Amino acid sequence: MKSNHDRLRDIFARLDSLDYVRPEQIPNINLYMDQVTTFMDENLEKSKRYPDDKVLTKTMINNYAKNDLLPPPIKKKYTREHMLLLIYIYYFKNMLSFNDIAALFSPITEGHFMDSSGLSLQDIYEQIFSLEKEQMKRLKEDLIRKYRNVQDMFPDQDEEDRSYLQLFAFICELGFDVYLKKQAMEMLIDQIREEHPAESKKKKP
């Protein structure tokens, strides 16, 4: 059985293997749906939990369009702006409902999708993901703090049970952190709904 220290080291190794899709990786030509799913699967492969998992499928794309997360394709082709939105959806879909993502995206798609006169979706994407290195550093520091917080817990248990209970406590700490951040995200999205009622086409969940 792995020690909890080894587990933490494995987490760091996995985090270090992850990377985001850079705008220059996205083709400059519009893509058909099959090309979109292939591109996403290849470029986000390391983020998959299991090798057989699909990053994106045709059904997923159709569902995103049906639920107003994604503007319709142009002559059955998807632009760079579509690709950027699909990347955002990939990260948000396990944390937020479709309705929440649609409300979050509405001001972006209304004001910046296929708009060459001002701030483009690519400009927004680049600025947001420029924070990635600093965010990763803070995340690792937080993981170490949470890991250390549980190391003195359950001192009276035998070694195997103590190791599991400390691991359980560590996972609970991570889960509570996710829960609180999800609450904050949902609150902010509700505020977006109130401030942009004309842009938010979906009803509250």
C-alpha positions in Angstrom: 0.0 0.0 0.0 1.3 3.5 -0.8 2.1 5.9 1.9 0.1 9.1 2.0 3.4 11.0 1.3 3.7 8.9 -1.9 0.1 9.7 -2.8 0.8 13.4 -2.4 3.8 13.1 -4.7 1.7 11.3 -7.2 -0.8 14.2 -7.2 2.0 16.7 -7.9 3.3 14.5 -10.7 -0.2 14.4 -12.3 -0.7 18.2 -11.9 2.7 18.8 -13.5 1.6 16.7 -16.5 -1.5 18.8 -17.1 -1.5 21.7 -19.5 -4.1 23.9 -21.2 -4.7 24.3 -24.9 -2.8 27.3 -26.2 -4.5 29.4 -28.8 -1.7 28.8 -31.3 -2.5 25.1 -31.1 -6.0 25.7 -32.5 -6.0 25.5 -36.3 -6.6 28.8 -38.2 -9.3 27.1 -40.4 -12.8 26.2 -39.4 -13.3 22.6 -38.5 -16.0 20.0 -39.1 -17.4 18.3 -36.0 -15.2 15.1 -36.4 -12.2 17.3 -36.6 -13.3 19.2 -33.5 -13.7 16.0 -31.4 -10.3 14.7 -32.6 -8.5 17.9 -31.8 -10.0 18.1 -28.3 -9.3 14.4 -27.6 -5.7 14.8 -28.6 -5.0 18.1 -26.9 -6.7 17.3 -23.6 -5.7 13.7 -23.5 -3.7 14.1 -20.3 -6.6 15.4 -18.4 -8.7 12.3 -18.9 -9.2 10.1 -15.8 -9.2 6.8 -17.8 -7.6 6.2 -21.2 -11.0 5.2 -22.8 -12.7 8.4 -21.7 -13.9 10.8 -24.4 -13.1 14.5 -24.0 -15.8 15.5 -26.4 -18.3 13.7 -28.6 -20.8 14.7 -31.3 -23.7 14.2 -28.8 -22.0 16.5 -26.3 -21.5 19.2 -28.9 -25.2 18.9 -30.0 -26.3 19.1 -26.3 -24.2 22.2 -25.7 -25.7 23.9 -28.7 -29.3 22.8 -27.7 -28.7 24.2 -24.2 -27.4 27.6 -25.5 -23.8 27.0 -24.2 -22.5 27.1 -27.8 -23.5 29.2 -30.8 -24.5 27.2 -33.9 -21.7 26.2 -36.3 -21.2 28.2 -39.5 -22.1 26.1 -42.5 -21.5 23.0 -40.3 -18.0 24.2 -39.4 -16.7 25.4 -36.0 -14.5 28.5 -35.7 -11.6 29.2 -33.3 -14.1 31.0 -31.1 -16.2 27.8 -30.9 -13.1 25.9 -29.9 -12.3 28.3 -27.1 -15.8 28.1 -25.7 -15.7 24.3 -25.9 -12.5 24.3 -23.9 -14.2 26.4 -21.2 -17.2 24.1 -21.2 -14.8 21.1 -20.7 -13.5 22.6 -17.5 -16.8 23.9 -16.2 -19.2 21.0 -17.0 -18.2 18.9 -14.0 -18.7 21.8 -11.6 -21.7 23.7 -13.0 -25.1 22.9 -14.5 -25.8 23.7 -18.2 -28.0 26.5 -17.1 -25.3 28.1 -15.0 -22.7 27.7 -17.8 -25.1 29.3 -20.3 -25.8 32.2 -18.0 -22.0 32.6 -17.4 -21.3 32.6 -21.1 -24.1 34.9 -22.3 -22.3 38.2 -21.8 -19.2 36.7 -23.4 -21.0 35.3 -26.5 -23.1 38.5 -26.9 -20.2 40.9 -26.6 -17.2 39.1 -27.9 -18.1 36.1 -30.1 -16.9 36.6 -33.7 -16.3 40.3 -32.9 -13.2 41.7 -34.6 -13.8 45.3 -33.4 -12.9 44.9 -29.8 -11.6 42.4 -27.2 -11.8 39.0 -28.8 -12.5 35.6 -27.2 -8.8 34.7 -27.8 -7.7 37.9 -26.0 -9.9 36.9 -23.0 -8.7 33.3 -23.1 -5.0 34.3 -23.2 -5.3 36.7 -20.3 -7.2 34.2 -18.1 -4.9 31.3 -18.8 -1.8 33.6 -18.2 -2.7 33.1 -14.5 -2.2 29.3 -14.8 1.4 29.1 -13.4 0.7 31.2 -10.3 -2.5 29.4 -9.7 -0.7 26.0 -9.9 1.9 27.2 -7.4 -0.8 28.3 -4.9 -2.7 25.1 -5.4 0.4 23.0 -4.5 1.1 25.1 -1.5 -2.5 24.6 -0.4 -2.3 20.8 -0.9 0.8 20.7 1.3 -1.0 22.6 4.0 -4.0 20.4 3.9 -1.9 17.3 3.9 0.1 18.5 6.9 -3.1 19.3 8.8 -4.1 15.7 8.9 -0.8 14.1 9.8 -1.3 14.2 13.5 -4.9 12.9 13.4 -6.1 9.5 14.8 -2.8 8.9 16.7 -4.3 6.0 18.7 -5.2 3.8 15.7 -3.0 1.2 14.3 -0.8 2.2 11.4 -2.9 0.9 8.6 -6.2 2.3 9.9 -4.5 5.6 10.8 -3.1 5.9 7.3 -6.5 5.4 5.8 -8.3 7.7 8.2 -5.7 10.5 7.5 -6.3 9.9 3.7 -10.0 10.1 4.3 -9.6 13.4 6.2 -7.4 14.8 3.5 -10.0 14.0 0.8 -12.7 15.5 3.0 -10.6 18.7 3.3 -10.2 18.8 -0.5 -13.9 18.1 -1.0 -15.0 20.9 1.5 -12.8 23.3 -0.4 -14.5 22.4 -3.7 -17.9 22.6 -2.1 -17.3 26.2 -0.8 -15.8 27.3 -4.1 -18.8 25.9 -6.0 -21.1 27.8 -3.7 -19.2 31.0 -4.4 -19.3 30.3 -8.2 -23.1 29.7 -8.2 -23.7 32.8 -6.2 -21.7 34.9 -8.7 -23.5 33.3 -11.6 -26.9 34.2 -10.0 -25.7 37.8 -9.8 -24.8 37.6 -13.5 -28.4 36.5 -14.3 -29.8 39.4 -12.4 -27.4 41.9 -14.0 -27.8 40.6 -17.6 -31.4 39.4 -17.8 -31.7 40.2 -21.5 -28.7 38.1 -22.3 -29.6 35.1 -20.1 -32.0 33.1 -22.3 -32.3 30.1 -19.9 -34.5 30.0 -16.9 -33.1 29.5 -13.5 -32.5 25.9 -12.7 
